Amino acid sequence: MADLEKLTRQVMKFRDERDWKQFHNPKDVAISLTLEAAELLEHFQWKTPKEIAAHVRTSKEEISDELADVLYWVLVLGKDLGIDLADALKKKLVKNAAKYPVAKSKGRITKYNKL
């Protein structure tokens, strides 16, 4: 997870060089995260699976930019709230494995409480 820590340091350096931390309270950072996720979603809205596949081929850089923006805000929020994102993800995977055991959930989209 050293790469995640390195990315976080780069994001914080970028922000600190611009003196933007003063604007980054958890509410506004969460809003920015949501807005960037919505911009990512726009790439797929109203498209059929075939159209999505074609769009991904022709717009990969733009989609990558939106994913990077989402990751940027995730890293900022995690750092500002003192959350070890790598550890949080590991713990969440353990929780999800318990909620979605392979024997009951493999190949199904059923929510855990309906398995």
N, CA and C atoms as an extended XYZ file, in Angstrom:
345
Properties=species:S:1:pos:R:3:atomname:S:1:resname:S:1:resid:I:1 pbc="F F F"
N         0.813       -1.199        0.000 N   MET     1
C         0.000        0.000        0.000 CA  MET     1
C         0.855        1.261        0.000 C   MET     1
N         2.143        1.089       -0.201 N   ALA     2
C         3.035        2.249       -0.265 CA  ALA     2
C         2.645        3.174       -1.405 C   ALA     2
N         2.134        2.605       -2.495 N   ASP     3
C         1.715        3.436       -3.621 CA  ASP     3
C         0.565        4.360       -3.229 C   ASP     3
N        -0.357        3.875       -2.438 N   LEU     4
C        -1.475        4.694       -1.981 CA  LEU     4
C        -0.967        5.830       -1.094 C   LEU     4
N        -0.031        5.526       -0.233 N   GLU     5
C         0.558        6.551        0.622 CA  GLU     5
C         1.317        7.582       -0.210 C   GLU     5
N         2.016        7.128       -1.211 N   LYS     6
C         2.760        8.038       -2.095 CA  LYS     6
C         1.796        8.946       -2.847 C   LYS     6
N         0.724        8.383       -3.378 N   LEU     7
C        -0.283        9.192       -4.068 CA  LEU     7
C        -0.902       10.223       -3.123 C   LEU     7
N        -1.171        9.803       -1.900 N   THR     8
C        -1.751       10.718       -0.918 CA  THR     8
C        -0.793       11.871       -0.651 C   THR     8
N         0.471       11.585       -0.484 N   ARG     9
C         1.460       12.648       -0.273 CA  ARG     9
C         1.499       13.608       -1.461 C   ARG     9
N         1.428       13.076       -2.670 N   GLN    10
C         1.446       13.934       -3.862 CA  GLN    10
C         0.211       14.833       -3.916 C   GLN    10
N        -0.943       14.275       -3.571 N   VAL    11
C        -2.186       15.048       -3.564 CA  VAL    11
C        -2.106       16.153       -2.512 C   VAL    11
N        -1.621       15.820       -1.323 N   MET    12
C        -1.510       16.823       -0.259 CA  MET    12
C        -0.520       17.917       -0.642 C   MET    12
N         0.577       17.544       -1.272 N   LYS    13
C         1.564       18.533       -1.730 CA  LYS    13
C         0.919       19.466       -2.752 C   LYS    13
N         0.188       18.907       -3.699 N   PHE    14
C        -0.508       19.702       -4.712 CA  PHE    14
C        -1.447       20.698       -4.037 C   PHE    14
N        -2.244       20.195       -3.104 N   ARG    15
C        -3.202       21.059       -2.403 CA  ARG    15
C        -2.483       22.122       -1.573 C   ARG    15
N        -1.462       21.710       -0.819 N   ASP    16
C        -0.777       22.635        0.080 CA  ASP    16
C        -0.031       23.729       -0.676 C   ASP    16
N         0.528       23.391       -1.831 N   GLU    17
C         1.215       24.403       -2.636 CA  GLU    17
C         0.259       25.514       -3.071 C   GLU    17
N        -1.001       25.204       -3.154 N   ARG    18
C        -2.011       26.171       -3.595 CA  ARG    18
C        -2.795       26.786       -2.427 C   ARG    18
N        -2.457       26.376       -1.213 N   ASP    19
C        -3.132       26.859       -0.012 CA  ASP    19
C        -4.637       26.643       -0.095 C   ASP    19
N        -5.040       25.438       -0.503 N   TRP    20
C        -6.455       25.123       -0.661 CA  TRP    20
C        -7.057       24.407        0.548 C   TRP    20
N        -6.223       23.980        1.485 N   LYS    21
C        -6.772       23.251        2.629 CA  LYS    21
C        -7.825       24.075        3.356 C   LYS    21
N        -7.656       25.383        3.357 N   GLN    22
C        -8.602       26.262        4.047 CA  GLN    22
C       -10.029       26.113        3.519 C   GLN    22
N       -10.171       25.608        2.306 N   PHE    23
C       -11.492       25.437        1.694 CA  PHE    23
C       -12.032       24.015        1.839 C   PHE    23
N       -11.218       23.129        2.391 N   HIS    24
C       -11.536       21.698        2.365 CA  HIS    24
C       -12.074       21.188        3.683 C   HIS    24
N       -13.312       21.513        3.987 N   ASN    25
C       -13.971       20.889        5.133 CA  ASN    25
C       -14.613       19.591        4.634 C   ASN    25
N       -14.889       18.645        5.527 N   PRO    26
C       -15.404       17.344        5.084 CA  PRO    26
C       -16.654       17.428        4.213 C   PRO    26
N       -17.564       18.332        4.527 N   LYS    27
C       -18.794       18.453        3.733 CA  LYS    27
C       -18.468       18.839        2.287 C   LYS    27
N       -17.645       19.860        2.115 N   ASP    28
C       -17.358       20.327        0.763 CA  ASP    28
C       -16.503       19.333       -0.022 C   ASP    28
N       -15.610       18.640        0.668 N   VAL    29
C       -14.817       17.613       -0.010 CA  VAL    29
C       -15.722       16.463       -0.442 C   VAL    29
N       -16.660       16.056        0.429 N   ALA    30
C       -17.604       14.995        0.063 CA  ALA    30
C       -18.480       15.434       -1.111 C   ALA    30
N       -18.875       16.690       -1.135 N   ILE    31
C       -19.647       17.204       -2.272 CA  ILE    31
C       -18.811       17.137       -3.542 C   ILE    31
N       -17.553       17.554       -3.456 N   SER    32
C       -16.677       17.506       -4.632 CA  SER    32
C       -16.499       16.078       -5.127 C   SER    32
N       -16.356       15.150       -4.207 N   LEU    33
C       -16.247       13.735       -4.563 CA  LEU    33
C       -17.493       13.283       -5.314 C   LEU    33
N       -18.644       13.651       -4.812 N   THR    34
C       -19.906       13.271       -5.450 CA  THR    34
C       -20.049       13.900       -6.829 C   THR    34
N       -19.666       15.155       -6.945 N   LEU    35
C       -19.754       15.845       -8.242 CA  LEU    35
C       -18.848       15.191       -9.279 C   LEU    35
N       -17.648       14.826       -8.860 N   GLU    36
C       -16.729       14.167       -9.799 CA  GLU    36
C       -17.248       12.786      -10.186 C   GLU    36
N       -17.832       12.066       -9.229 N   ALA    37
C       -18.430       10.766       -9.550 CA  ALA    37
C       -19.576       10.938      -10.540 C   ALA    37
N       -20.334       12.019      -10.398 N   ALA    38
C       -21.423       12.289      -11.341 CA  ALA    38
C       -20.872       12.598      -12.731 C   ALA    38
N       -19.761       13.315      -12.793 N   GLU    39
C       -19.148       13.587      -14.091 CA  GLU    39
C       -18.678       12.292      -14.754 C   GLU    39
N       -18.192       11.363      -13.956 N   LEU    40
C       -17.833       10.049      -14.477 CA  LEU    40
C       -19.072        9.341      -15.013 C   LEU    40
N       -20.137        9.397      -14.267 N   LEU    41
C       -21.380        8.738      -14.645 CA  LEU    41
C       -21.944        9.282      -15.953 C   LEU    41
N       -21.736       10.554      -16.211 N   GLU    42
C       -22.238       11.156      -17.451 CA  GLU    42
C       -21.702       10.448      -18.696 C   GLU    42
N       -20.520        9.877      -18.587 N   HIS    43
C       -19.941        9.166      -19.737 CA  HIS    43
C       -20.770        7.949      -20.139 C   HIS    43
N       -21.561        7.432      -19.218 N   PHE    44
C       -22.306        6.197      -19.468 CA  PHE    44
C       -23.819        6.396      -19.546 C   PHE    44
N       -24.268        7.558      -19.122 N   GLN    45
C       -25.701        7.832      -19.083 CA  GLN    45
C       -26.314        7.734      -20.473 C   GLN    45
N       -27.463        7.090      -20.536 N   TRP    46
C       -28.294        6.966      -21.740 CA  TRP    46
C       -27.641        6.155      -22.853 C   TRP    46
N       -26.612        5.409      -22.549 N   LYS    47
C       -25.942        4.596      -23.568 CA  LYS    47
C       -26.266        3.114      -23.357 C   LYS    47
N       -26.392        2.420      -24.459 N   THR    48
C       -26.552        0.971      -24.408 CA  THR    48
C       -25.185        0.348      -24.118 C   THR    48
N       -25.141       -0.920      -23.740 N   PRO    49
C       -23.839       -1.564      -23.530 CA  PRO    49
C       -22.923       -1.446      -24.762 C   PRO    49
N       -23.486       -1.565      -25.953 N   LYS    50
C       -22.679       -1.445      -27.174 CA  LYS    50
C       -22.126       -0.019      -27.324 C   LYS    50
N       -22.968        0.955      -27.051 N   GLU    51
C       -22.528        2.356      -27.132 CA  GLU    51
C       -21.479        2.669      -26.065 C   GLU    51
N       -21.633        2.084      -24.896 N   ILE    52
C       -20.642        2.283      -23.834 CA  ILE    52
C       -19.290        1.738      -24.262 C   ILE    52
N       -19.282        0.550      -24.820 N   ALA    53
C       -18.016       -0.049      -25.266 CA  ALA    53
C       -17.320        0.842      -26.293 C   ALA    53
N       -18.081        1.384      -27.227 N   ALA    54
C       -17.504        2.282      -28.238 CA  ALA    54
C       -17.017        3.572      -27.581 C   ALA    54
N       -17.802        4.100      -26.658 N   HIS    55
C       -17.434        5.348      -25.983 CA  HIS    55
C       -16.154        5.180      -25.169 C   HIS    55
N       -16.025        4.062      -24.502 N   VAL    56
C       -14.818        3.810      -23.714 CA  VAL    56
C       -13.593        3.790      -24.626 C   VAL    56
N       -13.728        3.187      -25.798 N   ARG    57
C       -12.596        3.148      -26.736 CA  ARG    57
C       -12.190        4.549      -27.193 C   ARG    57
N       -13.165        5.426      -27.392 N   THR    58
C       -12.851        6.752      -27.931 CA  THR    58
C       -12.648        7.819      -26.857 C   THR    58
N       -13.018        7.521      -25.630 N   SER    59
C       -12.979        8.549      -24.567 CA  SER    59
C       -12.224        8.074      -23.331 C   SER    59
N       -11.313        7.148      -23.499 N   LYS    60
C       -10.619        6.568      -22.346 CA  LYS    60
C        -9.873        7.632      -21.535 C   LYS    60
N        -9.255        8.598      -22.194 N   GLU    61
C        -8.519        9.619      -21.450 CA  GLU    61
C        -9.457       10.474      -20.599 C   GLU    61
N       -10.599       10.861      -21.156 N   GLU    62
C       -11.552       11.665      -20.393 CA  GLU    62
C       -12.120       10.875      -19.214 C   GLU    62
N       -12.414        9.608      -19.439 N   ILE    63
C       -12.914        8.757      -18.360 CA  ILE    63
C       -11.830        8.584      -17.291 C   ILE    63
N       -10.593        8.403      -17.730 N   SER    64
C        -9.469        8.295      -16.790 CA  SER    64
C        -9.335        9.554      -15.950 C   SER    64
N        -9.507       10.710      -16.579 N   ASP    65
C        -9.439       11.974      -15.842 CA  ASP    65
C       -10.505       12.038      -14.758 C   ASP    65
N       -11.707       11.597      -15.082 N   GLU    66
C       -12.793       11.634      -14.089 CA  GLU    66
C       -12.516       10.657      -12.948 C   GLU    66
N       -12.025        9.469      -13.277 N   LEU    67
C       -11.665        8.515      -12.220 CA  LEU    67
C       -10.552        9.087      -11.342 C   LEU    67
N        -9.592        9.760      -11.942 N   ALA    68
C        -8.507       10.381      -11.178 CA  ALA    68
C        -9.057       11.467      -10.255 C   ALA    68
N       -10.018       12.242      -10.744 N   ASP    69
C       -10.631       13.272       -9.899 CA  ASP    69
C       -11.346       12.647       -8.706 C   ASP    69
N       -12.043       11.545       -8.934 N   VAL    70
C       -12.715       10.844       -7.831 CA  VAL    70
C       -11.678       10.364       -6.816 C   VAL    70
N       -10.617        9.748       -7.305 N   LEU    71
C        -9.572        9.258       -6.412 CA  LEU    71
C        -8.923       10.399       -5.638 C   LEU    71
N        -8.700       11.520       -6.295 N   TYR    72
C        -8.128       12.700       -5.633 CA  TYR    72
C        -8.939       13.050       -4.388 C   TYR    72
N       -10.262       13.167       -4.559 N   TRP    73
C       -11.106       13.570       -3.433 CA  TRP    73
C       -11.206       12.480       -2.371 C   TRP    73
N       -11.164       11.218       -2.777 N   VAL    74
C       -11.144       10.127       -1.798 CA  VAL    74
C        -9.884       10.229       -0.939 C   VAL    74
N        -8.750       10.468       -1.579 N   LEU    75
C        -7.493       10.572       -0.842 CA  LEU    75
C        -7.490       11.787        0.083 C   LEU    75
N        -8.000       12.920       -0.390 N   VAL    76
C        -8.066       14.121        0.444 CA  VAL    76
C        -8.940       13.865        1.670 C   VAL    76
N       -10.131       13.320        1.453 N   LEU    77
C       -11.049       13.094        2.563 CA  LEU    77
C       -10.478       12.087        3.558 C   LEU    77
N        -9.895       11.024        3.043 N   GLY    78
C        -9.284       10.041        3.934 CA  GLY    78
C        -8.182       10.652        4.782 C   GLY    78
N        -7.324       11.426        4.170 N   LYS    79
C        -6.222       12.065        4.902 CA  LYS    79
C        -6.759       13.060        5.927 C   LYS    79
N        -7.684       13.914        5.507 N   ASP    80
C        -8.216       14.939        6.410 CA  ASP    80
C        -8.962       14.339        7.602 C   ASP    80
N        -9.584       13.192        7.403 N   LEU    81
C       -10.332       12.553        8.489 CA  LEU    81
C        -9.487       11.552        9.277 C   LEU    81
N        -8.227       11.387        8.873 N   GLY    82
C        -7.347       10.459        9.578 CA  GLY    82
C        -7.717        9.006        9.371 C   GLY    82
N        -8.212        8.698        8.185 N   ILE    83
C        -8.608        7.324        7.872 CA  ILE    83
C        -7.534        6.676        7.001 C   ILE    83
N        -7.041        5.543        7.454 N   ASP    84
C        -6.102        4.755        6.661 CA  ASP    84
C        -6.934        4.009        5.630 C   ASP    84
N        -6.923        4.494        4.396 N   LEU    85
C        -7.800        3.940        3.361 CA  LEU    85
C        -7.473        2.496        3.021 C   LEU    85
N        -6.208        2.160        3.013 N   ALA    86
C        -5.838        0.772        2.723 CA  ALA    86
C        -6.395       -0.159        3.798 C   ALA    86
N        -6.251        0.236        5.042 N   ASP    87
C        -6.781       -0.559        6.152 CA  ASP    87
C        -8.304       -0.595        6.103 C   ASP    87
N        -8.923        0.548        5.802 N   ALA    88
C       -10.389        0.598        5.716 CA  ALA    88
C       -10.899       -0.344        4.634 C   ALA    88
N       -10.221       -0.384        3.496 N   LEU    89
C       -10.643       -1.267        2.412 CA  LEU    89
C       -10.482       -2.730        2.803 C   LEU    89
N        -9.372       -3.060        3.433 N   LYS    90
C        -9.163       -4.443        3.880 CA  LYS    90
C       -10.281       -4.879        4.835 C   LYS    90
N       -10.601       -4.015        5.795 N   LYS    91
C       -11.655       -4.338        6.758 CA  LYS    91
C       -13.015       -4.455        6.072 C   LYS    91
N       -13.272       -3.588        5.120 N   LYS    92
C       -14.552       -3.628        4.411 CA  LYS    92
C       -14.673       -4.899        3.583 C   LYS    92
N       -13.576       -5.348        2.983 N   LEU    93
C       -13.614       -6.593        2.220 CA  LEU    93
C       -13.943       -7.782        3.124 C   LEU    93
N       -13.424       -7.771        4.339 N   VAL    94
C       -13.735       -8.836        5.300 CA  VAL    94
C       -15.225       -8.804        5.636 C   VAL    94
N       -15.748       -7.599        5.904 N   LYS    95
C       -17.181       -7.462        6.195 CA  LYS    95
C       -18.032       -7.929        5.017 C   LYS    95
N       -17.639       -7.525        3.808 N   ASN    96
C       -18.408       -7.915        2.626 CA  ASN    96
C       -18.344       -9.412        2.369 C   ASN    96
N       -17.192      -10.015        2.663 N   ALA    97
C       -17.074      -11.464        2.491 CA  ALA    97
C       -18.041      -12.192        3.415 C   ALA    97
N       -18.231      -11.666        4.619 N   ALA    98
C       -19.181      -12.282        5.549 CA  ALA    98
C       -20.624      -12.066        5.088 C   ALA    98
N       -20.915      -10.890        4.534 N   LYS    99
C       -22.270      -10.593        4.068 CA  LYS    99
C       -22.599      -11.320        2.768 C   LYS    99
N       -21.580      -11.551        1.959 N   TYR   100
C       -21.780      -12.177        0.646 CA  TYR   100
C       -20.911      -13.425        0.510 C   TYR   100
N       -21.235      -14.492        1.227 N   PRO   101
C       -20.438      -15.717        1.097 CA  PRO   101
C       -20.521      -16.249       -0.335 C   PRO   101
N       -19.417      -16.760       -0.819 N   VAL   102
C       -19.342      -17.238       -2.197 CA  VAL   102
C       -20.442      -18.243       -2.493 C   VAL   102
N       -20.660      -19.168       -1.580 N   ALA   103
C       -21.646      -20.228       -1.811 CA  ALA   103
C       -23.053      -19.676       -2.066 C   ALA   103
N       -23.376      -18.542       -1.471 N   LYS   104
C       -24.715      -17.969       -1.635 CA  LYS   104
C       -24.782      -16.871       -2.693 C   LYS   104
N       -23.668      -16.207       -2.946 N   SER   105
C       -23.739      -15.009       -3.775 CA  SER   105
C       -23.079      -15.124       -5.148 C   SER   105
N       -22.341      -16.172       -5.382 N   LYS   106
C       -21.619      -16.286       -6.656 CA  LYS   106
C       -22.589      -16.235       -7.843 C   LYS   106
N       -22.333      -15.275       -8.730 N   GLY   107
C       -23.134      -15.143       -9.932 CA  GLY   107
C       -24.496      -14.502       -9.722 C   GLY   107
N       -24.725      -13.957       -8.530 N   ARG   108
C       -26.032      -13.355       -8.210 CA  ARG   108
C       -25.845      -11.880       -7.850 C   ARG   108
N       -26.863      -11.085       -8.122 N   ILE   109
C       -26.815       -9.683       -7.739 CA  ILE   109
C       -27.688       -9.383       -6.524 C   ILE   109
N       -28.163      -10.421       -5.890 N   THR   110
C       -29.053      -10.303       -4.753 CA  THR   110
C       -28.351       -9.615       -3.578 C   THR   110
N       -29.042       -8.665       -2.951 N   LYS   111
C       -28.482       -7.995       -1.778 CA  LYS   111
C       -28.336       -8.998       -0.641 C   LYS   111
N       -27.327       -8.758        0.211 N   TYR   112
C       -26.966       -9.705        1.269 CA  TYR   112
C       -28.143      -10.097        2.157 C   TYR   112
N       -29.036       -9.172        2.434 N   ASN   113
C       -30.142       -9.497        3.351 CA  ASN   113
C       -31.249      -10.308        2.672 C   ASN   113
N       -31.098      -10.607        1.409 N   LYS   114
C       -32.079      -11.421        0.678 CA  LYS   114
C       -31.476      -12.741        0.185 C   LYS   114
N       -30.233      -13.022        0.532 N   LEU   115
C       -29.583      -14.267        0.092 CA  LEU   115
C       -30.163      -15.464        0.819 C   LEU   115
